[in-house]
Amino acid sequence: MAGKARRLALAGALIALSGCAGGAGDRDERLRLTTPGVKPIAVRDLPQGSADRPPGRVTKVIPLPAGPIGVGYGGGAVWATRDDGVVSRIDPGSGKVQRTRRVGERPIRVAVDGLGAWIANADSDTVSELDAHSGRVRRTVAVGDRPSSVAVTPDAVWVATDRGGTLERIDRRRGEVVARIDIGAAIGTGRQVAAGLGAIWVTGTDNVSRVDPATNAITATVRVDSPNDVTVGHDAVWVASIDDDVLTRIDPVRNRVAGRLQVGHLPSAVAVAAGFLWVVNNADATVTQLDETTGEVTGEIEVGAYSYDVAAGGGAIWVQSYGEQAVYRIDPRRGT
């Protein structure tokens, strides 16, 4: 039961937030209930810091008028999805909100490239496409039951549905779903998806599936305990395993676990940037910074309460804080 409770901790971030209306007091109560070379590296082998690798630091805190749920970077801007059904486009230099756009109900995750920003609207069962530069809503695409994450490739948008148990492929030119891949139900886990290293990677119940974008077929399933987020690095796939407080490394050649790194409590999100891994620890309100190659911990950076999403871009790391109603900017190296 303890493992299950931890695994559902981020349901408050992604799923339990849905359908919970109310003011600030209601939001606080809701969150209180939901947050209690390539050498394989084992937990016991993990180094604990290095004097010649100074940690990143928070250099800006950007306040928002409503609680941010997800954060992304693309088109020269930071994007934050909010619990009031709005997406904020933020100037990364000044921190000013340039534009706001109303999308679907409970926009959860955002994926952005130079062409567009794609928003998973959990309570609307839709994905909204916004122009990456103007922020204008281009169109809305109906998808399966409770979309929880989205990833983009040059010709497709990949949407993971939590209740629907599908990975759905949207043709970017046509703006419609052209394939639905059954990956099994994972209700309440906030299924996540990432693209890279020639594949699409999607989390399930104690596993990560590899999907071939050429055939839309599952080509491998890797056993990973309690995956809560997935991202792709230079030569590995990284998974935040929330039950074990570890970051799991998947070898994409052998399609198997190649190492586990100890991080903070309830790791909920991970990004790769500037030669480092950045892991958001939801229960600690921190970000663990690790060397991508060695797994060495180089910093523990404090952020706001109820942080559970992270993005990289524009020379910085971006972390949302639902508790502080803000987005935090982390510069990768002290003094930069």
C-alpha positions as CSV (number, residue, x, y, z in Angstrom):
1,M,0.0,0.0,0.0
2,A,2.9,2.4,0.8
3,G,4.3,2.0,-2.7
4,K,0.9,2.6,-4.3
5,A,0.3,5.7,-2.2
6,R,3.7,7.2,-3.3
7,R,3.0,6.2,-6.9
8,L,-0.3,8.2,-6.9
9,A,1.3,11.2,-5.2
10,L,1.6,13.0,-8.5
11,A,-2.0,12.3,-9.4
12,G,-2.6,15.6,-7.6
13,A,-0.3,17.2,-10.1
14,L,-1.7,15.6,-13.2
15,I,-5.0,13.9,-12.6
16,A,-6.5,14.7,-9.2
17,L,-6.3,18.4,-9.9
18,S,-8.9,17.7,-12.6
19,G,-12.4,18.5,-11.7
20,C,-11.5,20.2,-8.4
21,A,-12.9,23.6,-8.5
22,G,-12.6,26.2,-5.8
23,G,-10.4,29.0,-4.4
24,A,-7.0,29.1,-2.9
25,G,-8.1,27.3,0.2
26,D,-9.5,24.4,-1.8
27,R,-6.3,24.3,-3.8
28,D,-4.1,24.1,-0.7
29,E,-6.2,21.2,0.7
30,R,-6.1,19.4,-2.6
31,L,-2.3,19.5,-2.7
32,R,-2.0,18.6,1.0
33,L,-3.8,15.4,0.3
34,T,-1.7,14.5,-2.8
35,T,1.8,15.2,-1.8
36,P,2.6,13.3,1.5
37,G,31.5,6.3,-21.2
38,V,28.3,4.6,-20.5
39,K,28.9,2.5,-17.4
40,P,25.9,1.2,-15.5
41,I,25.8,3.1,-12.2
42,A,24.3,1.5,-9.1
43,V,22.8,3.5,-6.2
44,R,25.6,2.5,-3.9
45,D,28.3,3.7,-6.3
46,L,26.8,7.2,-6.7
47,P,29.4,10.0,-5.9
48,Q,28.1,12.9,-3.8
49,G,29.4,16.1,-5.2
50,S,32.5,17.7,-6.7
51,A,34.1,21.0,-5.9
52,D,35.0,21.7,-9.6
53,R,31.4,21.4,-10.7
54,P,29.5,24.3,-9.1
55,P,25.7,23.8,-8.9
56,G,23.1,25.8,-10.8
57,R,21.1,28.4,-8.9
58,V,17.7,30.0,-9.1
59,T,18.1,33.4,-10.8
60,K,14.4,34.4,-11.3
61,V,11.0,33.6,-9.9
62,I,8.2,34.5,-12.2
63,P,4.8,34.9,-10.5
64,L,1.6,33.8,-12.2
65,P,-2.0,34.7,-11.3
66,A,-3.0,31.0,-11.1
67,G,-1.3,27.7,-10.3
68,P,1.0,26.4,-13.0
69,I,0.6,22.7,-13.7
70,G,3.1,22.1,-16.6
71,V,6.0,24.0,-18.1
72,G,7.7,23.9,-21.5
73,Y,10.2,25.8,-23.7
74,G,10.1,26.5,-27.4
75,G,9.7,29.3,-30.0
76,G,12.0,31.5,-27.9
77,A,9.6,31.4,-24.9
78,V,8.6,29.7,-21.7
79,W,5.1,28.2,-21.6
80,A,3.2,27.4,-18.5
81,T,-0.2,25.6,-18.3
82,R,-2.4,26.8,-15.5
83,D,-5.2,25.4,-13.5
84,D,-7.6,28.1,-14.7
85,G,-7.6,26.7,-18.2
86,V,-5.1,29.3,-19.5
87,V,-1.6,29.0,-21.0
88,S,0.9,31.7,-20.3
89,R,3.7,32.6,-22.8
90,I,6.6,34.1,-20.9
91,D,9.6,36.0,-22.1
92,P,12.6,34.1,-20.8
93,G,14.7,37.2,-20.4
94,S,12.4,39.6,-18.6
95,G,10.1,37.0,-17.1
96,K,7.1,39.0,-18.2
97,V,4.0,37.2,-19.4
98,Q,3.7,38.2,-23.0
99,R,0.4,36.5,-23.8
100,T,-2.2,34.3,-22.3
101,R,-4.5,32.0,-24.2
102,R,-7.5,30.1,-22.9
103,V,-7.4,26.5,-24.1
104,G,-9.3,23.4,-22.8
105,E,-10.2,22.4,-19.2
106,R,-7.2,21.5,-17.0
107,P,-4.3,21.9,-19.4
108,I,-1.7,19.6,-17.9
109,R,1.4,19.3,-20.1
110,V,2.9,21.3,-23.0
111,A,5.4,20.3,-25.7
112,V,6.8,23.0,-27.9
113,D,9.1,23.3,-30.9
114,G,9.7,26.1,-33.4
115,L,6.4,25.4,-35.2
116,G,3.9,25.1,-32.4
117,A,3.0,24.5,-28.8
118,W,0.8,21.5,-28.1
119,I,-1.3,21.4,-24.9
120,A,-2.9,18.3,-23.3
121,N,-6.2,19.3,-21.8
122,A,-7.0,16.6,-19.3
123,D,-10.7,17.3,-18.6
124,S,-11.6,18.2,-22.2
125,D,-10.1,15.1,-23.8
126,T,-8.4,17.4,-26.3
127,V,-5.1,18.7,-27.4
128,S,-4.8,22.4,-28.4
129,E,-2.3,23.7,-30.9
130,L,-0.9,27.2,-30.5
131,D,1.3,29.2,-32.8
132,A,4.8,29.1,-31.2
133,H,5.4,32.8,-31.7
134,S,2.1,34.6,-31.5
135,G,0.5,32.2,-29.0
136,R,-2.7,32.2,-31.1
137,V,-4.8,29.0,-30.9
138,R,-4.7,27.3,-34.3
139,R,-7.0,24.3,-33.6
140,T,-8.2,21.8,-31.1
141,V,-7.9,18.0,-31.7
142,A,-10.1,15.5,-29.9
143,V,-8.2,12.6,-28.3
144,G,-8.8,9.7,-25.9
145,D,-9.9,9.7,-22.3
146,R,-7.8,12.0,-20.0
147,P,-4.7,13.0,-22.0
148,S,-1.8,13.4,-19.6
149,S,1.3,14.1,-21.7
150,V,2.4,15.2,-25.1
151,A,5.6,15.0,-27.2
152,V,6.4,16.4,-30.6
153,T,8.4,15.2,-33.6
154,P,8.8,17.0,-37.0
155,D,5.7,15.3,-38.5
156,A,3.7,14.1,-35.5
157,V,2.4,14.9,-32.1
158,W,2.3,12.0,-29.6
159,V,-0.4,12.0,-26.9
160,A,-0.5,9.6,-23.9
161,T,-4.0,9.1,-22.4
162,D,-4.3,8.1,-18.8
163,R,-7.7,6.5,-18.7
164,G,-7.8,5.7,-22.4
165,G,-4.7,3.5,-22.2
166,T,-3.5,4.7,-25.6
167,L,-0.7,6.5,-27.3
168,E,-2.2,8.6,-30.0
169,R,-0.5,10.0,-33.0
170,I,-1.7,13.3,-34.5
171,D,-0.6,14.2,-38.0
172,R,0.7,17.7,-37.6
173,R,-0.3,18.7,-41.2
174,R,-3.8,17.3,-41.0
175,G,-4.4,18.1,-37.4
176,E,-6.1,14.8,-36.7
177,V,-5.4,11.5,-34.9
178,V,-4.1,9.0,-37.5
179,A,-3.1,6.1,-35.2
180,R,-4.0,4.8,-31.7
181,I,-1.6,2.4,-30.0
182,D,-3.0,0.3,-27.1
183,I,-0.5,0.5,-24.3
184,G,-2.7,-0.7,-21.5
185,A,-4.6,1.3,-18.8
186,A,-2.5,3.1,-16.2
187,I,-5.2,5.0,-14.4
188,G,-4.1,7.6,-12.0
189,T,-0.4,7.4,-12.8
190,G,-0.2,10.4,-15.1
191,R,1.3,8.5,-18.0
192,Q,4.2,10.5,-19.7
193,V,5.7,10.4,-23.1
194,A,9.0,11.5,-24.7
195,A,10.5,11.4,-28.2
196,G,14.2,10.7,-29.1
197,L,16.9,8.2,-30.0
198,G,14.8,7.0,-32.9
199,A,11.7,6.1,-30.8
200,I,8.8,7.2,-28.7
201,W,9.0,6.3,-25.0
202,V,5.8,6.1,-22.9
203,T,5.4,5.2,-19.2
204,G,2.9,2.6,-18.0
205,T,2.3,0.7,-14.8
206,D,5.8,-0.4,-13.7
207,N,7.2,-0.2,-17.3
208,V,8.3,2.0,-20.2
209,S,7.2,1.1,-23.7
210,R,9.3,1.8,-26.8
211,V,7.3,2.6,-29.9
212,D,8.7,2.7,-33.4
213,P,7.4,5.9,-35.1
214,A,7.8,4.4,-38.5
215,T,5.4,1.5,-37.8
216,N,3.5,2.8,-34.7
217,A,4.3,-0.6,-33.1
218,I,5.6,-1.3,-29.6
219,T,9.0,-2.9,-30.1
220,A,10.1,-3.3,-26.5
221,T,8.8,-3.0,-23.0
222,V,11.3,-2.3,-20.2
223,R,10.4,-3.1,-16.6
224,V,10.8,0.0,-14.5
225,D,9.4,0.5,-11.0
226,S,6.8,3.3,-10.6
227,P,7.8,5.5,-13.6
228,N,6.5,9.1,-13.2
229,D,8.3,10.9,-16.0
230,V,10.6,10.0,-18.9
231,T,13.0,12.0,-21.0
232,V,15.7,11.3,-23.6
233,G,19.4,12.2,-23.1
234,H,22.4,11.9,-25.5
235,D,22.7,8.1,-25.2
236,A,20.2,7.0,-22.7
237,V,16.5,7.2,-21.6
238,W,16.0,8.6,-18.1
239,V,13.0,7.7,-15.9
240,A,12.0,9.3,-12.6
241,S,10.9,6.3,-10.4
242,I,8.8,7.9,-7.8
243,D,8.4,4.9,-5.4
244,D,12.1,4.3,-5.0
245,D,13.4,7.9,-5.0
246,V,15.7,7.1,-7.9
247,L,16.4,8.1,-11.5
248,T,16.5,5.0,-13.7
249,R,18.7,4.8,-16.7
250,I,17.5,2.7,-19.8
251,D,20.0,1.6,-22.4
252,P,18.2,2.3,-25.7
253,V,20.4,-0.3,-27.6
254,R,19.7,-3.3,-25.3
255,N,16.3,-1.9,-24.1
256,R,17.0,-2.7,-20.5
257,V,17.8,-0.9,-17.2
258,A,21.4,0.1,-17.1
259,G,21.6,1.9,-13.7
260,R,19.8,3.7,-10.9
261,L,20.8,6.9,-9.3
262,Q,19.6,8.0,-5.9
263,V,17.9,11.4,-5.9
264,G,15.4,13.2,-3.6
265,H,12.0,12.2,-2.3
266,L,9.1,11.6,-4.8
267,P,11.1,12.4,-8.0
268,S,8.4,13.6,-10.4
269,A,10.1,15.0,-13.5
270,V,13.5,15.0,-15.2
271,A,15.2,17.0,-18.0
272,V,18.6,16.9,-19.7
273,A,20.5,20.0,-20.5
274,A,24.0,21.5,-20.3
275,G,25.6,18.2,-19.6
276,F,23.4,17.6,-16.5
277,L,20.3,15.7,-15.4
278,W,17.8,17.8,-13.6
279,V,15.4,15.9,-11.3
280,V,12.5,17.6,-9.6
281,N,11.9,16.1,-6.1
282,N,8.2,16.8,-5.4
283,A,8.3,16.0,-1.6
284,D,11.5,18.0,-1.0
285,A,10.8,21.1,-3.2
286,T,14.2,20.7,-4.7
287,V,16.0,19.9,-7.9
288,T,18.8,17.4,-7.9
289,Q,21.5,18.3,-10.4
290,L,23.6,15.3,-11.7
291,D,26.4,15.0,-14.2
292,E,24.9,13.2,-17.2
293,T,27.9,11.1,-17.9
294,T,29.1,10.1,-14.4
295,G,25.9,10.3,-12.4
296,E,27.7,12.5,-9.9
297,V,25.4,14.8,-7.8
298,T,26.6,18.3,-8.3
299,G,23.9,20.3,-6.6
300,E,20.6,20.4,-4.7
301,I,18.6,23.5,-5.6
302,E,15.6,24.7,-3.7
303,V,12.5,25.6,-5.6
304,G,8.8,26.3,-4.7
305,A,6.4,23.9,-3.1
306,Y,4.5,21.4,-5.2
307,S,6.9,21.4,-8.1
308,Y,6.4,18.5,-10.5
309,D,7.4,19.6,-14.0
310,V,10.6,20.8,-15.6
311,A,11.7,22.0,-19.0
312,A,15.0,23.1,-20.5
313,G,15.7,25.8,-23.1
314,G,17.1,29.3,-23.6
315,G,20.2,28.5,-21.6
316,A,18.2,27.7,-18.5
317,I,16.1,25.1,-16.6
318,W,12.5,26.0,-15.9
319,V,10.5,24.5,-13.0
320,Q,6.8,25.2,-12.1
321,S,5.7,25.6,-8.5
322,Y,2.0,25.1,-8.0
323,G,2.3,26.1,-4.3
324,E,4.0,29.4,-5.0
325,Q,2.1,30.0,-8.2
326,A,5.3,30.7,-10.0
327,V,7.9,29.5,-12.5
328,Y,11.5,29.2,-11.4
329,R,14.5,29.9,-13.6
330,I,17.6,27.9,-12.8
331,D,20.9,28.9,-14.5
332,P,23.0,25.7,-15.1
333,R,26.2,27.1,-13.6
334,R,26.7,29.5,-10.7
335,G,27.4,33.0,-12.0
336,T,26.1,32.4,-15.5
